[in-house]
Amino acid sequence: MKIEVLGSGCAKCKLLAERAEEAAKELGVDFTLVKVTEYPDIVARGVMSTPGLVVDGVVKSQGHVPTVAAIRDLLR
């Protein structure tokens, strides 16, 4: 599973990365976490509001930081 966190590296982006990693570990899935910080790359994925969460190429959330439980549900 490829998990991408899209954002400039702000506090919310870092929090989303931490929560996404925690959720994936709780599920026991094999994953790669990638932080995408370049604006053109973020927009190319269809995200206009950061932070964004993309799982295997599909945008799962944008503009807010979901809870660990919510991210677990998004990863299933």
Number of C-alpha atoms within 10 A of each C-alpha: 13 12 22 22 27 29 26 17 17 12 11 17 24 18 17 24 24 14 20 27 18 16 21 21 13 12 12 9 12 9 14 13 16 13 16 18 16 12 13 9 13 21 12 9 14 13 20 13 14 20 26 26 29 21 18 13 12 12 16 13 19 19 15 14 21 17 14 18 14 13 21 19 11 16 18 8
